Amino acid sequence: MYTFDVEPKFMEVAEKNIKKAGMSKYVTMHEMNLKKSKKMPLKDMDLAIIDLGDPWEVLPQVRKMLKSSGSIAAICPTMNQLEKLSVAFVENEFTDIECTEHILRRIEARDGKTRHSYQGIGHTTYLAIARKVHFNKKRTKKK
């Protein structure tokens, strides 16, 4: 697993969590701004997971790192971001686009009377998943 971040403080927190989970030998961390990078450090990846406020900004870079038919998943906190990302998936030649909402809803589990909590929805987020494809067309530069 590879992780990218531009903020050293966030990387320190992530590294501590990775060590705590006993996963250090499986994770390689990169301090890198994918939005500004021309050359990608990886290729032929099976899956990319993006947790950014503007995931559509890194789709061209992530696409370069994915193998053919590789998948991408992105977390979006709002429907507006989800919509913008879905449009960007199509523009960047991704297909099999699936969007889902994930709601945290507490359950009160008791013998013979398990039910949903009366509390309101505590948190919701959206997940967008797509697959890299190569269309049989010549890519032309926009004028």
Secondary structure, DSSP 4 states (H G I P E B T S, - for coil): -EEEES-HHHHHHHHHHHHHTT-GGG-EEEE--TTT-SS-S--SEEEEEE--S-GGGGHHHHHHHEEEEEEEEEEESSHHHHHHHHHHHHHTTEEEEEEEEEEE--EE--TT--EE-SS---EEEEEEEEEE---SS------
